[in-house]
Amino acid sequence: MLHVIHFSDTHLGTTPEFSIRGVTPYKRTLQLIDIINNLDFQPDLIVHTGDVTNDPLAEAYQLAVECFSSLKAPIYFSTGNHDDAQLIKQHLPISPQTPLVDDQDRLAYHWDMGHLRFYCLDAKVPEEQGPHGEIPQNQLDALREDIASHDLPYAIFLHFPPFRMGSIWMDEKLILTNGPALHQILKDSSPDRYRIRGVFFGHTHRSIQLYREGILYSGVASPAFQFSMTPEDGPPSIDAGSPLVFNHITFLPNSTAIKEYTISS
């Protein structure tokens, strides 16, 4: 078994006192890390799927280093719409990995552990285009080629959900514009669906599981604050009193198990 902790959307500011939506992300992130460090098992790795900071400033990433450096397992990051890939690479303690594309402005890479290969994709678009995502074509091409180069089962991490989720505002604002293109690559590369062990994301601030044509897509809630996700939502309401949340993903030889941990802050 391979044990992975998945969390996302910590939205750290430039100081410990920074607050947003009625919460203090620094305090909640320290609480989250303490819980992860004191689990009754040792995680093999940890993945943060983006929006590490609320504003992409060096001071915010320096504060993030203070938080994440105490984690007791290797950690990997993907780029959220609030992040800056170059600042992540400059400041954060990303564990050893191999770039997927030759692009200094992107954080797209892979690494192997146990019986799996893991990919992190960077789908951030310019801020003025909005909070949705789009995977650049060179990343899609490189992903297709790399999957074809080995026979390992694999999992993908990125910030943005790939498909509509049945909530008007989120479906309009937050999804990948080219999610179907990613899905087609996974279908073509894994016709028996055995190799693709899941696609994992954040950004929705709510837990959500999607299952499409035999492929699992799993979103983790934010430990900072959560959005509403009702079918008729306009701009979502904010629940600043939500619990601290992360997912424990267990990759077994023939299956993937996801357990949500919710802890009162």
Sequence and secondary structure as in RCSB ss.txt:
>XXXX:A:sequence
MLHVIHFSDTHLGTTPEFSIRGVTPYKRTLQLIDIINNLDFQPDLIVHTGDVTNDPLAEAYQLAVECFSSLKAPI
YFSTGNHDDAQLIKQHLPISPQTPLVDDQDRLAYHWDMGHLRFYCLDAKVPEEQGPHGEIPQNQLDALREDIASH
DLPYAIFLHFPPFRMGSIWMDEKLILTNGPALHQILKDSSPDRYRIRGVFFGHTHRSIQLYREGILYSGVASPAF
QFSMTPEDGPPSIDAGSPLVFNHITFLPNSTAIKEYTISS
>XXXX:A:secstr
 EEEEEE    B SSTT  BTTB HHHHHHHHHHHHHT SS  SEEEE S  BSS  HHHHHHHHHHHTT SS E
EE   TT  HHHHHHHS   S EESSS TT   EEEEETTEEEEE   B  GGG S B   HHHHHHHHHHHHT 
   EEEE SS  S  S HHHHHHTSBTTHHHHHHHHHHH TTSSSEEEEEE SSSS EEEEETTEEEEE   SS 
EE   TT SS  EETT  EEEEEEEEETTEEEEEEEEE  
